[in-house]
Amino acid sequence: MECDPEDLTAAILSKVKADTERYLGFDVNEAVITIAVRFSAPQLRPVREAAHMADLEALRVMNEPTAAALACA
């Protein structure tokens, strides 16, 4: 079975979304998604597409170090 990276990422995001909704008890439609710092600008589009495929609006896609710094601020 062959799978596009977007399809695999969408499947992972769908599972995380479903688990989060079950835990929180309400629908989740938006997310901030972190990516590896080495990702280039062209690699952001497939991440956003995968979020859309998982019925999520990617409010922001940011690299992990930036997300960690914001979480600790």
KAPEZI-V234297 format. One line per field, one symbol per residue. ss: DSSP state (H for helix, E for strand, C for the rest). phi: phi as a letter, one per 20 degrees, with the letter a starting at -180 (. if undefined). burial: + if it has 16 or more other ideal C-beta (glycine too) atoms within 10 Angstrom, else -. A space follows every 50 residues. Layout:
ss->???
phi->???
burial->???
This chain:
ss->CCCCHHHHHHHHHHHHHHHHHHHHCCCCCEEEEEECCCCCCHHHHHHHHH HHHCCCEEEEEEEHHHHHHHHHC
phi->.dcfgfffffffffffffffffffnbfdccbdddcffefegfefgfffff fffelceffbdcfgfffffffef
burial->-----+--++--++--+-------------+-++------------+-++ +--+-+-+--++----+------
